[in-house]
Amino acid sequence: MRTIIGWLAASIAGAAGWWLGARIGLVTAIVVGGVAGGAGLYYGYRWFDENLK
């Protein structure tokens, strides 16, 4: 369950980062989407560990 929540958060954050970065350019969208996806994975795992574990 932790993995599902982590990757779901990463997908949502990565999509939001891509959307924001695409307003500037393609390379920015890739970088911002990747960073946001990693942050979403981290905070999704962290949220699970604090609330459901």
mmCIF entry with sequence, helices, sheets and N, C-alpha, C, O atoms, coordinates in Angstrom:
data_MODEL
# 
_entry.id   MODEL 
# 
_entity.id                         1 
_entity.type                       polymer 
_entity.pdbx_number_of_molecules   1 
# 
_entity_poly.entity_id                      1 
_entity_poly.type                           'polypeptide(L)' 
_entity_poly.nstd_linkage                   no 
_entity_poly.nstd_monomer                   no 
_entity_poly.pdbx_seq_one_letter_code       MRTIIGWLAASIAGAAGWWLGARIGLVTAIVVGGVAGGAGLYYGYRWFDENLK 
_entity_poly.pdbx_seq_one_letter_code_can   MRTIIGWLAASIAGAAGWWLGARIGLVTAIVVGGVAGGAGLYYGYRWFDENLK 
_entity_poly.pdbx_strand_id                 A 
# 
loop_
_entity_poly_seq.entity_id 
_entity_poly_seq.num 
_entity_poly_seq.mon_id 
_entity_poly_seq.hetero 
1 1  MET n 
1 2  ARG n 
1 3  THR n 
1 4  ILE n 
1 5  ILE n 
1 6  GLY n 
1 7  TRP n 
1 8  LEU n 
1 9  ALA n 
1 10 ALA n 
1 11 SER n 
1 12 ILE n 
1 13 ALA n 
1 14 GLY n 
1 15 ALA n 
1 16 ALA n 
1 17 GLY n 
1 18 TRP n 
1 19 TRP n 
1 20 LEU n 
1 21 GLY n 
1 22 ALA n 
1 23 ARG n 
1 24 ILE n 
1 25 GLY n 
1 26 LEU n 
1 27 VAL n 
1 28 THR n 
1 29 ALA n 
1 30 ILE n 
1 31 VAL n 
1 32 VAL n 
1 33 GLY n 
1 34 GLY n 
1 35 VAL n 
1 36 ALA n 
1 37 GLY n 
1 38 GLY n 
1 39 ALA n 
1 40 GLY n 
1 41 LEU n 
1 42 TYR n 
1 43 TYR n 
1 44 GLY n 
1 45 TYR n 
1 46 ARG n 
1 47 TRP n 
1 48 PHE n 
1 49 ASP n 
1 50 GLU n 
1 51 ASN n 
1 52 LEU n 
1 53 LYS n 
# 
_struct_asym.id          A 
_struct_asym.entity_id   1 
# 
loop_
_struct_conf.conf_type_id 
_struct_conf.id 
_struct_conf.pdbx_PDB_helix_id 
_struct_conf.beg_label_comp_id 
_struct_conf.beg_label_asym_id 
_struct_conf.beg_label_seq_id 
_struct_conf.pdbx_beg_PDB_ins_code 
_struct_conf.end_label_comp_id 
_struct_conf.end_label_asym_id 
_struct_conf.end_label_seq_id 
_struct_conf.pdbx_end_PDB_ins_code 
_struct_conf.beg_auth_comp_id 
_struct_conf.beg_auth_asym_id 
_struct_conf.beg_auth_seq_id 
_struct_conf.end_auth_comp_id 
_struct_conf.end_auth_asym_id 
_struct_conf.end_auth_seq_id 
_struct_conf.pdbx_PDB_helix_class 
_struct_conf.details 
_struct_conf.pdbx_PDB_helix_length 
HELX_P HELX_P1 AA1 ARG A 2  ? ALA A 22 ? ARG A 2  ALA A 22 1 ? 21 
HELX_P HELX_P2 AA2 LEU A 26 ? ASN A 51 ? LEU A 26 ASN A 51 1 ? 26 
# 
_struct_conf_type.id          HELX_P 
_struct_conf_type.criteria    ? 
_struct_conf_type.reference   ? 
# 
loop_
_atom_site.group_PDB 
_atom_site.id 
_atom_site.type_symbol 
_atom_site.label_atom_id 
_atom_site.label_alt_id 
_atom_site.label_comp_id 
_atom_site.label_asym_id 
_atom_site.label_entity_id 
_atom_site.label_seq_id 
_atom_site.pdbx_PDB_ins_code 
_atom_site.Cartn_x 
_atom_site.Cartn_y 
_atom_site.Cartn_z 
_atom_site.occupancy 
_atom_site.B_iso_or_equiv 
_atom_site.pdbx_formal_charge 
_atom_site.auth_seq_id 
_atom_site.auth_comp_id 
_atom_site.auth_asym_id 
_atom_site.auth_atom_id 
_atom_site.pdbx_PDB_model_num 
ATOM 1   N N  . MET A 1 1  ? 0.819  -1.191 0.000   1.00 0.00 ? 1  MET A N  1 
ATOM 2   C CA . MET A 1 1  ? 0.000  0.000  0.000   1.00 0.00 ? 1  MET A CA 1 
ATOM 3   C C  . MET A 1 1  ? 0.864  1.256  0.000   1.00 0.00 ? 1  MET A C  1 
ATOM 4   O O  . MET A 1 1  ? 0.522  2.262  -0.622  1.00 0.00 ? 1  MET A O  1 
ATOM 5   N N  . ARG A 1 2  ? 1.994  1.181  0.712   1.00 0.00 ? 2  ARG A N  1 
ATOM 6   C CA . ARG A 1 2  ? 2.907  2.331  0.753   1.00 0.00 ? 2  ARG A CA 1 
ATOM 7   C C  . ARG A 1 2  ? 3.393  2.691  -0.648  1.00 0.00 ? 2  ARG A C  1 
ATOM 8   O O  . ARG A 1 2  ? 3.485  3.865  -1.007  1.00 0.00 ? 2  ARG A O  1 
ATOM 9   N N  . THR A 1 3  ? 3.699  1.670  -1.425  1.00 0.00 ? 3  THR A N  1 
ATOM 10  C CA . THR A 1 3  ? 4.194  1.892  -2.781  1.00 0.00 ? 3  THR A CA 1 
ATOM 11  C C  . THR A 1 3  ? 3.126  2.534  -3.661  1.00 0.00 ? 3  THR A C  1 
ATOM 12  O O  . THR A 1 3  ? 3.420  3.440  -4.441  1.00 0.00 ? 3  THR A O  1 
ATOM 13  N N  . ILE A 1 4  ? 1.906  2.072  -3.535  1.00 0.00 ? 4  ILE A N  1 
ATOM 14  C CA . ILE A 1 4  ? 0.818  2.634  -4.342  1.00 0.00 ? 4  ILE A CA 1 
ATOM 15  C C  . ILE A 1 4  ? 0.620  4.108  -4.021  1.00 0.00 ? 4  ILE A C  1 
ATOM 16  O O  . ILE A 1 4  ? 0.500  4.933  -4.927  1.00 0.00 ? 4  ILE A O  1 
ATOM 17  N N  . ILE A 1 5  ? 0.586  4.443  -2.732  1.00 0.00 ? 5  ILE A N  1 
ATOM 18  C CA . ILE A 1 5  ? 0.391  5.834  -2.344  1.00 0.00 ? 5  ILE A CA 1 
ATOM 19  C C  . ILE A 1 5  ? 1.575  6.690  -2.783  1.00 0.00 ? 5  ILE A C  1 
ATOM 20  O O  . ILE A 1 5  ? 1.388  7.811  -3.257  1.00 0.00 ? 5  ILE A O  1 
ATOM 21  N N  . GLY A 1 6  ? 2.784  6.174  -2.630  1.00 0.00 ? 6  GLY A N  1 
ATOM 22  C CA . GLY A 1 6  ? 3.964  6.923  -3.043  1.00 0.00 ? 6  GLY A CA 1 
ATOM 23  C C  . GLY A 1 6  ? 3.976  7.219  -4.529  1.00 0.00 ? 6  GLY A C  1 
ATOM 24  O O  . GLY A 1 6  ? 4.245  8.348  -4.942  1.00 0.00 ? 6  GLY A O  1 
ATOM 25  N N  . TRP A 1 7  ? 3.685  6.211  -5.332  1.00 0.00 ? 7  TRP A N  1 
ATOM 26  C CA . TRP A 1 7  ? 3.713  6.418  -6.784  1.00 0.00 ? 7  TRP A CA 1 
ATOM 27  C C  . TRP A 1 7  ? 2.524  7.221  -7.278  1.00 0.00 ? 7  TRP A C  1 
ATOM 28  O O  . TRP A 1 7  ? 2.632  7.929  -8.280  1.00 0.00 ? 7  TRP A O  1 
ATOM 29  N N  . LEU A 1 8  ? 1.401  7.126  -6.599  1.00 0.00 ? 8  LEU A N  1 
ATOM 30  C CA . LEU A 1 8  ? 0.260  7.969  -6.949  1.00 0.00 ? 8  LEU A CA 1 
ATOM 31  C C  . LEU A 1 8  ? 0.591  9.430  -6.680  1.00 0.00 ? 8  LEU A C  1 
ATOM 32  O O  . LEU A 1 8  ? 0.306  10.293 -7.511  1.00 0.00 ? 8  LEU A O  1 
ATOM 33  N N  . ALA A 1 9  ? 1.188  9.714  -5.533  1.00 0.00 ? 9  ALA A N  1 
ATOM 34  C CA . ALA A 1 9  ? 1.604  11.080 -5.218  1.00 0.00 ? 9  ALA A CA 1 
ATOM 35  C C  . ALA A 1 9  ? 2.661  11.572 -6.206  1.00 0.00 ? 9  ALA A C  1 
ATOM 36  O O  . ALA A 1 9  ? 2.645  12.735 -6.609  1.00 0.00 ? 9  ALA A O  1 
ATOM 37  N N  . ALA A 1 10 ? 3.575  10.688 -6.594  1.00 0.00 ? 10 ALA A N  1 
ATOM 38  C CA . ALA A 1 10 ? 4.611  11.063 -7.563  1.00 0.00 ? 10 ALA A CA 1 
ATOM 39  C C  . ALA A 1 10 ? 4.000  11.378 -8.920  1.00 0.00 ? 10 ALA A C  1 
ATOM 40  O O  . ALA A 1 10 ? 4.427  12.319 -9.589  1.00 0.00 ? 10 ALA A O  1 
ATOM 41  N N  . SER A 1 11 ? 3.020  10.612 -9.325  1.00 0.00 ? 11 SER A N  1 
ATOM 42  C CA . SER A 1 11 ? 2.369  10.847 -10.616 1.00 0.00 ? 11 SER A CA 1 
ATOM 43  C C  . SER A 1 11 ? 1.630  12.179 -10.636 1.00 0.00 ? 11 SER A C  1 
ATOM 44  O O  . SER A 1 11 ? 1.719  12.938 -11.601 1.00 0.00 ? 11 SER A O  1 
ATOM 45  N N  . ILE A 1 12 ? 0.905  12.451 -9.569  1.00 0.00 ? 12 ILE A N  1 
ATOM 46  C CA . ILE A 1 12 ? 0.150  13.706 -9.503  1.00 0.00 ? 12 ILE A CA 1 
ATOM 47  C C  . ILE A 1 12 ? 1.092  14.900 -9.444  1.00 0.00 ? 12 ILE A C  1 
ATOM 48  O O  . ILE A 1 12 ? 0.899  15.884 -10.157 1.00 0.00 ? 12 ILE A O  1 
ATOM 49  N N  . ALA A 1 13 ? 2.118  14.814 -8.588  1.00 0.00 ? 13 ALA A N  1 
ATOM 50  C CA . ALA A 1 13 ? 3.069  15.918 -8.474  1.00 0.00 ? 13 ALA A CA 1 
ATOM 51  C C  . ALA A 1 13 ? 3.867  16.097 -9.769  1.00 0.00 ? 13 ALA A C  1 
ATOM 52  O O  . ALA A 1 13 ? 4.118  17.226 -10.193 1.00 0.00 ? 13 ALA A O  1 
ATOM 53  N N  . GLY A 1 14 ? 4.261  14.997 -10.390 1.00 0.00 ? 14 GLY A N  1 
ATOM 54  C CA . GLY A 1 14 ? 5.002  15.085 -11.645 1.00 0.00 ? 14 GLY A CA 1 
ATOM 55  C C  . GLY A 1 14 ? 4.186  15.710 -12.760 1.00 0.00 ? 14 GLY A C  1 
ATOM 56  O O  . GLY A 1 14 ? 4.703  16.498 -13.551 1.00 0.00 ? 14 GLY A O  1 
ATOM 57  N N  . ALA A 1 15 ? 2.907  15.355 -12.823 1.00 0.00 ? 15 ALA A N  1 
ATOM 58  C CA . ALA A 1 15 ? 2.029  15.954 -13.833 1.00 0.00 ? 15 ALA A CA 1 
ATOM 59  C C  . ALA A 1 15 ? 1.854  17.448 -13.595 1.00 0.00 ? 15 ALA A C  1 
ATOM 60  O O  . ALA A 1 15 ? 1.856  18.239 -14.538 1.00 0.00 ? 15 ALA A O  1 
ATOM 61  N N  . ALA A 1 16 ? 1.703  17.827 -12.338 1.00 0.00 ? 16 ALA A N  1 
ATOM 62  C CA . ALA A 1 16 ? 1.574  19.252 -12.011 1.00 0.00 ? 16 ALA A CA 1 
ATOM 63  C C  . ALA A 1 16 ? 2.865  19.999 -12.345 1.00 0.00 ? 16 ALA A C  1 
ATOM 64  O O  . ALA A 1 16 ? 2.827  21.110 -12.874 1.00 0.00 ? 16 ALA A O  1 
ATOM 65  N N  . GLY A 1 17 ? 4.004  19.384 -12.034 1.00 0.00 ? 17 GLY A N  1 
ATOM 66  C CA . GLY A 1 17 ? 5.288  19.998 -12.368 1.00 0.00 ? 17 GLY A CA 1 
ATOM 67  C C  . GLY A 1 17 ? 5.490  20.123 -13.865 1.00 0.00 ? 17 GLY A C  1 
ATOM 68  O O  . GLY A 1 17 ? 5.995  21.137 -14.347 1.00 0.00 ? 17 GLY A O  1 
ATOM 69  N N  . TRP A 1 18 ? 5.096  19.095 -14.599 1.00 0.00 ? 18 TRP A N  1 
ATOM 70  C CA . TRP A 1 18 ? 5.198  19.148 -16.054 1.00 0.00 ? 18 TRP A CA 1 
ATOM 71  C C  . TRP A 1 18 ? 4.332  20.274 -16.611 1.00 0.00 ? 18 TRP A C  1 
ATOM 72  O O  . TRP A 1 18 ? 4.762  21.031 -17.481 1.00 0.00 ? 18 TRP A O  1 
ATOM 73  N N  . TRP A 1 19 ? 3.121  20.372 -16.105 1.00 0.00 ? 19 TRP A N  1 
ATOM 74  C CA . TRP A 1 19 ? 2.194  21.407 -16.570 1.00 0.00 ? 19 TRP A CA 1 
ATOM 75  C C  . TRP A 1 19 ? 2.758  22.804 -16.309 1.00 0.00 ? 19 TRP A C  1 
ATOM 76  O O  . TRP A 1 19 ? 2.691  23.682 -17.169 1.00 0.00 ? 19 TRP A O  1 
ATOM 77  N N  . LEU A 1 20 ? 3.315  22.997 -15.112 1.00 0.00 ? 20 LEU A N  1 
ATOM 78  C CA . LEU A 1 20 ? 3.887  24.307 -14.796 1.00 0.00 ? 20 LEU A CA 1 
ATOM 79  C C  . LEU A 1 20 ? 5.136  24.583 -15.629 1.00 0.00 ? 20 LEU A C  1 
ATOM 80  O O  . LEU A 1 20 ? 5.309  25.692 -16.135 1.00 0.00 ? 20 LEU A O  1 
ATOM 81  N N  . GLY A 1 21 ? 5.999  23.593 -15.773 1.00 0.00 ? 21 GLY A N  1 
ATOM 82  C CA . GLY A 1 21 ? 7.224  23.785 -16.534 1.00 0.00 ? 21 GLY A CA 1 
ATOM 83  C C  . GLY A 1 21 ? 6.994  23.954 -18.025 1.00 0.00 ? 21 GLY A C  1 
ATOM 84  O O  . GLY A 1 21 ? 7.780  24.619 -18.700 1.00 0.00 ? 21 GLY A O  1 
ATOM 85  N N  . ALA A 1 22 ? 5.928  23.363 -18.551 1.00 0.00 ? 22 ALA A N  1 
ATOM 86  C CA . ALA A 1 22 ? 5.638  23.458 -19.979 1.00 0.00 ? 22 ALA A CA 1 
ATOM 87  C C  . ALA A 1 22 ? 5.274  24.879 -20.395 1.00 0.00 ? 22 ALA A C  1 
ATOM 88  O O  . ALA A 1 22 ? 5.357  25.217 -21.576 1.00 0.00 ? 22 ALA A O  1 
ATOM 89  N N  . ARG A 1 23 ? 4.884  25.691 -19.465 1.00 0.00 ? 23 ARG A N  1 
ATOM 90  C CA . ARG A 1 23 ? 4.595  27.089 -19.777 1.00 0.00 ? 23 ARG A CA 1 
ATOM 91  C C  . ARG A 1 23 ? 5.864  27.829 -20.194 1.00 0.00 ? 23 ARG A C  1 
ATOM 92  O O  . ARG A 1 23 ? 5.789  28.837 -20.896 1.00 0.00 ? 23 ARG A O  1 
ATOM 93  N N  . ILE A 1 24 ? 7.032  27.334 -19.767 1.00 0.00 ? 24 ILE A N  1 
ATOM 94  C CA . ILE A 1 24 ? 8.305  27.959 -20.108 1.00 0.00 ? 24 ILE A CA 1 
ATOM 95  C C  . ILE A 1 24 ? 8.939  27.278 -21.316 1.00 0.00 ? 24 ILE A C  1 
ATOM 96  O O  . ILE A 1 24 ? 9.387  27.949 -22.246 1.00 0.00 ? 24 ILE A O  1 
ATOM 97  N N  . GLY A 1 25 ? 8.977  25.944 -21.304 1.00 0.00 ? 25 GLY A N  1 
ATOM 98  C CA . GLY A 1 25 ? 9.571  25.215 -22.413 1.00 0.00 ? 25 GLY A CA 1 
ATOM 99  C C  . GLY A 1 25 ? 9.637  23.726 -22.121 1.00 0.00 ? 25 GLY A C  1 
ATOM 100 O O  . GLY A 1 25 ? 9.346  23.284 -21.010 1.00 0.00 ? 25 GLY A O  1 
ATOM 101 N N  . LEU A 1 26 ? 10.023 22.962 -23.130 1.00 0.00 ? 26 LEU A N  1 
ATOM 102 C CA . LEU A 1 26 ? 10.051 21.508 -23.013 1.00 0.00 ? 26 LEU A CA 1 
ATOM 103 C C  . LEU A 1 26 ? 11.084 21.028 -22.002 1.00 0.00 ? 26 LEU A C  1 
ATOM 104 O O  . LEU A 1 26 ? 10.774 20.182 -21.163 1.00 0.00 ? 26 LEU A O  1 
ATOM 105 N N  . VAL A 1 27 ? 12.294 21.547 -22.065 1.00 0.00 ? 27 VAL A N  1 
ATOM 106 C CA . VAL A 1 27 ? 13.348 21.107 -21.150 1.00 0.00 ? 27 VAL A CA 1 
ATOM 107 C C  . VAL A 1 27 ? 12.988 21.470 -19.716 1.00 0.00 ? 27 VAL A C  1 
ATOM 108 O O  . VAL A 1 27 ? 13.227 20.688 -18.796 1.00 0.00 ? 27 VAL A O  1 
ATOM 109 N N  . THR A 1 28 ? 12.423 22.635 -19.526 1.00 0.00 ? 28 THR A N  1 
ATOM 110 C CA . THR A 1 28 ? 11.983 23.042 -18.195 1.00 0.00 ? 28 THR A CA 1 
ATOM 111 C C  . THR A 1 28 ? 10.892 22.115 -17.692 1.00 0.00 ? 28 THR A C  1 
ATOM 112 O O  . THR A 1 28 ? 10.879 21.760 -16.513 1.00 0.00 ? 28 THR A O  1 
ATOM 113 N N  . ALA A 1 29 ? 9.977  21.717 -18.564 1.00 0.00 ? 29 ALA A N  1 
ATOM 114 C CA . ALA A 1 29 ? 8.915  20.794 -18.171 1.00 0.00 ? 29 ALA A CA 1 
ATOM 115 C C  . ALA A 1 29 ? 9.489  19.460 -17.723 1.00 0.00 ? 29 ALA A C  1 
ATOM 116 O O  . ALA A 1 29 ? 9.013  18.883 -16.745 1.00 0.00 ? 29 ALA A O  1 
ATOM 117 N N  . ILE A 1 30 ? 10.503 18.961 -18.421 1.00 0.00 ? 30 ILE A N  1 
ATOM 118 C CA . ILE A 1 30 ? 11.121 17.692 -18.053 1.00 0.00 ? 30 ILE A CA 1 
ATOM 119 C C  . ILE A 1 30 ? 11.795 17.795 -16.685 1.00 0.00 ? 30 ILE A C  1 
ATOM 120 O O  . ILE A 1 30 ? 11.629 16.918 -15.837 1.00 0.00 ? 30 ILE A O  1 
ATOM 121 N N  . VAL A 1 31 ? 12.549 18.860 -16.476 1.00 0.00 ? 31 VAL A N  1 
ATOM 122 C CA . VAL A 1 31 ? 13.271 19.030 -15.216 1.00 0.00 ? 31 VAL A CA 1 
ATOM 123 C C  . VAL A 1 31 ? 12.305 19.246 -14.052 1.00 0.00 ? 31 VAL A C  1 
ATOM 124 O O  . VAL A 1 31 ? 12.420 18.584 -13.020 1.00 0.00 ? 31 VAL A O  1 
ATOM 125 N N  . VAL A 1 32 ? 11.369 20.155 -14.209 1.00 0.00 ? 32 VAL A N  1 
ATOM 126 C CA . VAL A 1 32 ? 10.428 20.457 -13.126 1.00 0.00 ? 32 VAL A CA 1 
ATOM 127 C C  . VAL A 1 32 ? 9.536  19.247 -12.844 1.00 0.00 ? 32 VAL A C  1 
ATOM 128 O O  . VAL A 1 32 ? 9.233  18.959 -11.686 1.00 0.00 ? 32 VAL A O  1 
ATOM 129 N N  . GLY A 1 33 ? 9.116  18.540 -13.889 1.00 0.00 ? 33 GLY A N  1 
ATOM 130 C CA . GLY A 1 33 ? 8.307  17.341 -13.696 1.00 0.00 ? 33 GLY A CA 1 
ATOM 131 C C  . GLY A 1 33 ? 9.062  16.251 -12.955 1.00 0.00 ? 33 GLY A C  1 
ATOM 132 O O  . GLY A 1 33 ? 8.492  15.572 -12.101 1.00 0.00 ? 33 GLY A O  1 
ATOM 133 N N  . GLY A 1 34 ? 10.334 16.078 -13.272 1.00 0.00 ? 34 GLY A N  1 
ATOM 134 C CA . GLY A 1 34 ? 11.150 15.082 -12.582 1.00 0.00 ? 34 GLY A CA 1 
ATOM 135 C C  . GLY A 1 34 ? 11.379 15.419 -11.123 1.00 0.00 ? 34 GLY A C  1 
ATOM 136 O O  . GLY A 1 34 ? 11.277 14.552 -10.254 1.00 0.00 ? 34 GLY A O  1 
ATOM 137 N N  . VAL A 1 35 ? 11.686 16.667 -10.857 1.00 0.00 ? 35 VAL A N  1 
ATOM 138 C CA . VAL A 1 35 ? 11.907 17.100 -9.474  1.00 0.00 ? 35 VAL A CA 1 
ATOM 139 C C  . VAL A 1 35 ? 10.612 16.988 -8.672  1.00 0.00 ? 35 VAL A C  1 
ATOM 140 O O  . VAL A 1 35 ? 10.619 16.510 -7.537  1.00 0.00 ? 35 VAL A O  1 
ATOM 141 N N  . ALA A 1 36 ? 9.511  17.425 -9.259  1.00 0.00 ? 36 ALA A N  1 
ATOM 142 C CA . ALA A 1 36 ? 8.226  17.350 -8.566  1.00 0.00 ? 36 ALA A CA 1 
ATOM 143 C C  . ALA A 1 36 ? 7.809  15.897 -8.345  1.00 0.00 ? 36 ALA A C  1 
ATOM 144 O O  . ALA A 1 36 ? 7.246  15.570 -7.300  1.00 0.00 ? 36 ALA A O  1 
ATOM 145 N N  . GLY A 1 37 ? 8.076  15.033 -9.303  1.00 0.00 ? 37 GLY A N  1 
ATOM 146 C CA . GLY A 1 37 ? 7.765  13.618 -9.136  1.00 0.00 ? 37 GLY A CA 1 
ATOM 147 C C  . GLY A 1 37 ? 8.553  12.989 -7.999  1.00 0.00 ? 37 GLY A C  1 
ATOM 148 O O  . GLY A 1 37 ? 8.004  12.218 -7.212  1.00 0.00 ? 37 GLY A O  1 
ATOM 149 N N  . GLY A 1 38 ? 9.831  13.314 -7.910  1.00 0.00 ? 38 GLY A N  1 
ATOM 150 C CA . GLY A 1 38 ? 10.651 12.816 -6.804  1.00 0.00 ? 38 GLY A CA 1 
ATOM 151 C C  . GLY A 1 38 ? 10.165 13.337 -5.461  1.00 0.00 ? 38 GLY A C  1 
ATOM 152 O O  . GLY A 1 38 ? 10.117 12.597 -4.478  1.00 0.00 ? 38 GLY A O  1 
ATOM 153 N N  . ALA A 1 39 ? 9.808  14.603 -5.426  1.00 0.00 ? 39 ALA A N  1 
ATOM 154 C CA . ALA A 1 39 ? 9.278  15.169 -4.179  1.00 0.00 ? 39 ALA A CA 1 
ATOM 155 C C  . ALA A 1 39 ? 7.949  14.523 -3.817  1.00 0.00 ? 39 ALA A C  1 
ATOM 156 O O  . ALA A 1 39 ? 7.690  14.254 -2.644  1.00 0.00 ? 39 ALA A O  1 
ATOM 157 N N  . GLY A 1 40 ? 7.105  14.270 -4.812  1.00 0.00 ? 40 GLY A N  1 
ATOM 158 C CA . GLY A 1 40 ? 5.835  13.616 -4.549  1.00 0.00 ? 40 GLY A CA 1 
ATOM 159 C C  . GLY A 1 40 ? 6.015  12.210 -4.015  1.00 0.00 ? 40 GLY A C  1 
ATOM 160 O O  . GLY A 1 40 ? 5.278  11.785 -3.125  1.00 0.00 ? 40 GLY A O  1 
ATOM 161 N N  . LEU A 1 41 ? 6.986  11.484 -4.548  1.00 0.00 ? 41 LEU A N  1 
ATOM 162 C CA . LEU A 1 41 ? 7.284  10.137 -4.053  1.00 0.00 ? 41 LEU A CA 1 
ATOM 163 C C  . LEU A 1 41 ? 7.737  10.191 -2.599  1.00 0.00 ? 41 LEU A C  1 
ATOM 164 O O  . LEU A 1 41 ? 7.268  9.414  -1.767  1.00 0.00 ? 41 LEU A O  1 
ATOM 165 N N  . TYR A 1 42 ? 8.640  11.102 -2.299  1.00 0.00 ? 42 TYR A N  1 
ATOM 166 C CA . TYR A 1 42 ? 9.153  11.247 -0.941  1.00 0.00 ? 42 TYR A CA 1 
ATOM 167 C C  . TYR A 1 42 ? 8.025  11.594 0.034   1.00 0.00 ? 42 TYR A C  1 
ATOM 168 O O  . TYR A 1 42 ? 7.889  10.959 1.079   1.00 0.00 ? 42 TYR A O  1 
ATOM 169 N N  . TYR A 1 43 ? 7.224  12.595 -0.309  1.00 0.00 ? 43 TYR A N  1 
ATOM 170 C CA . TYR A 1 43 ? 6.169  13.028 0.609   1.00 0.00 ? 43 TYR A CA 1 
ATOM 171 C C  . TYR A 1 43 ? 5.009  12.039 0.665   1.00 0.00 ? 43 TYR A C  1 
ATOM 172 O O  . TYR A 1 43 ? 4.320  11.960 1.682   1.00 0.00 ? 43 TYR A O  1 
ATOM 173 N N  . GLY A 1 44 ? 4.783  11.296 -0.393  1.00 0.00 ? 44 GLY A N  1 
ATOM 174 C CA . GLY A 1 44 ? 3.782  10.235 -0.337  1.00 0.00 ? 44 GLY A CA 1 
ATOM 175 C C  . GLY A 1 44 ? 4.190  9.133  0.621   1.00 0.00 ? 44 GLY A C  1 
ATOM 176 O O  . GLY A 1 44 ? 3.375  8.659  1.412   1.00 0.00 ? 44 GLY A O  1 
ATOM 177 N N  . TYR A 1 45 ? 5.458  8.720  0.553   1.00 0.00 ? 45 TYR A N  1 
ATOM 178 C CA . TYR A 1 45 ? 5.974  7.726  1.500   1.00 0.00 ? 45 TYR A CA 1 
ATOM 179 C C  . TYR A 1 45 ? 5.935  8.272  2.927   1.00 0.00 ? 45 TYR A C  1 
ATOM 180 O O  . TYR A 1 45 ? 5.537  7.580  3.864   1.00 0.00 ? 45 TYR A O  1 
ATOM 181 N N  . ARG A 1 46 ? 6.350  9.512  3.066   1.00 0.00 ? 46 ARG A N  1 
ATOM 182 C CA . ARG A 1 46 ? 6.379  10.123 4.392   1.00 0.00 ? 46 ARG A CA 1 
ATOM 183 C C  . ARG A 1 46 ? 4.975  10.220 4.984   1.00 0.00 ? 46 ARG A C  1 
ATOM 184 O O  . ARG A 1 46 ? 4.774  9.931  6.163   1.00 0.00 ? 46 ARG A O  1 
ATOM 185 N N  . TRP A 1 47 ? 4.011  10.623 4.169   1.00 0.00 ? 47 TRP A N  1 
ATOM 186 C CA . TRP A 1 47 ? 2.627  10.717 4.641   1.00 0.00 ? 47 TRP A CA 1 
ATOM 187 C C  . TRP A 1 47 ? 2.128  9.353  5.098   1.00 0.00 ? 47 TRP A C  1 
ATOM 188 O O  . TRP A 1 47 ? 1.494  9.236  6.147   1.00 0.00 ? 47 TRP A O  1 
ATOM 189 N N  . PHE A 1 48 ? 2.414  8.331  4.312   1.00 0.00 ? 48 PHE A N  1 
ATOM 190 C CA . PHE A 1 48 ? 1.986  6.978  4.682   1.00 0.00 ? 48 PHE A CA 1 
ATOM 191 C C  . PHE A 1 48 ? 2.616  6.565  6.016   1.00 0.00 ? 48 PHE A C  1 
ATOM 192 O O  . PHE A 1 48 ? 1.929  6.044  6.894   1.00 0.00 ? 48 PHE A O  1 
ATOM 193 N N  . ASP A 1 49 ? 3.907  6.794  6.162   1.00 0.00 ? 49 ASP A N  1 
ATOM 194 C CA . ASP A 1 49 ? 4.600  6.375  7.382   1.00 0.00 ? 49 ASP A CA 1 
ATOM 195 C C  . ASP A 1 49 ? 4.062  7.096  8.624   1.00 0.00 ? 49 ASP A C  1 
ATOM 196 O O  . ASP A 1 49 ? 4.001  6.509  9.705   1.00 0.00 ? 49 ASP A O  1 
ATOM 197 N N  . GLU A 1 50 ? 3.676  8.353  8.471   1.00 0.00 ? 50 GLU A N  1 
ATOM 198 C CA . GLU A 1 50 ? 3.187  9.125  9.615   1.00 0.00 ? 50 GLU A CA 1 
ATOM 199 C C  . GLU A 1 50 ? 1.721  8.831  9.938   1.00 0.00 ? 50 GLU A C  1 
ATOM 200 O O  . GLU A 1 50 ? 1.326  8.909  11.102  1.00 0.00 ? 50 GLU A O  1 
ATOM 201 N N  . ASN A 1 51 ? 0.921  8.500  8.952   1.00 0.00 ? 51 ASN A N  1 
ATOM 202 C CA . ASN A 1 51 ? -0.518 8.403  9.170   1.00 0.00 ? 51 ASN A CA 1 
ATOM 203 C C  . ASN A 1 51 ? -1.089 6.993  9.134   1.00 0.00 ? 51 ASN A C  1 
ATOM 204 O O  . ASN A 1 51 ? -2.097 6.732  9.790   1.00 0.00 ? 51 ASN A O  1 
ATOM 205 N N  . LEU A 1 52 ? -0.487 6.090  8.402   1.00 0.00 ? 52 LEU A N  1 
ATOM 206 C CA . LEU A 1 52 ? -1.101 4.778  8.219   1.00 0.00 ? 52 LEU A CA 1 
ATOM 207 C C  . LEU A 1 52 ? -0.259 3.617  8.735   1.00 0.00 ? 52 LEU A C  1 
ATOM 208 O O  . LEU A 1 52 ? -0.746 2.488  8.786   1.00 0.00 ? 52 LEU A O  1 
ATOM 209 N N  . LYS A 1 53 ? 0.935  3.855  9.102   1.00 0.00 ? 53 LYS A N  1 
ATOM 210 C CA . LYS A 1 53 ? 1.806  2.759  9.519   1.00 0.00 ? 53 LYS A CA 1 
ATOM 211 C C  . LYS A 1 53 ? 1.624  2.433  10.976  1.00 0.00 ? 53 LYS A C  1 
ATOM 212 O O  . LYS A 1 53 ? 2.283  1.532  11.494  1.00 0.00 ? 53 LYS A O  1 
# 
